Amino acid sequence: MTLGDAIIAGTALMYELTLITRNVDDFRWIPQLNLLNPFDIDTG
């Protein structure tokens, strides 16, 4: 995880926000972080 990723994750955690990113692998190890990959959504 880069410093930028850590700042983004920390901000999302602090404000209880969902982190929307295609790069979920770098953040998956943080259990309290809500992640959303918009490319995984079925628009069906």
C-alpha positions in Angstrom: 0.0 0.0 0.0 1.3 3.4 -0.9 1.1 6.5 1.2 -1.7 7.8 -1.0 -3.7 4.6 -0.6 -3.3 4.8 3.1 -4.5 8.4 3.2 -7.6 7.5 1.1 -8.4 4.4 3.2 -7.9 6.3 6.5 -10.2 9.1 5.3 -12.9 6.6 4.3 -12.6 4.9 7.6 -12.7 8.2 9.6 -15.9 9.4 7.9 -17.4 5.9 7.6 -17.5 6.1 3.8 -17.5 3.4 1.1 -14.3 3.4 -0.9 -15.1 3.1 -4.6 -12.1 1.7 -6.5 -11.3 -0.8 -9.1 -8.1 -1.6 -7.1 -9.8 -3.5 -4.3 -6.8 -5.9 -3.7 -4.8 -3.2 -2.0 -7.6 -2.5 0.5 -9.2 -5.9 1.0 -7.0 -6.6 4.1 -8.7 -3.8 6.1 -11.8 -5.4 7.6 -13.6 -2.3 8.7 -13.3 -0.6 5.3 -16.4 -0.8 3.0 -15.2 -1.4 -0.6 -17.1 -1.1 -3.8 -15.7 -2.0 -7.2 -18.0 -0.3 -9.8 -16.8 -2.7 -12.5 -18.2 -5.7 -10.5 -21.8 -4.3 -10.5 -24.2 -6.2 -12.8 -26.2 -3.7 -14.7 -28.2 -6.5 -16.1 
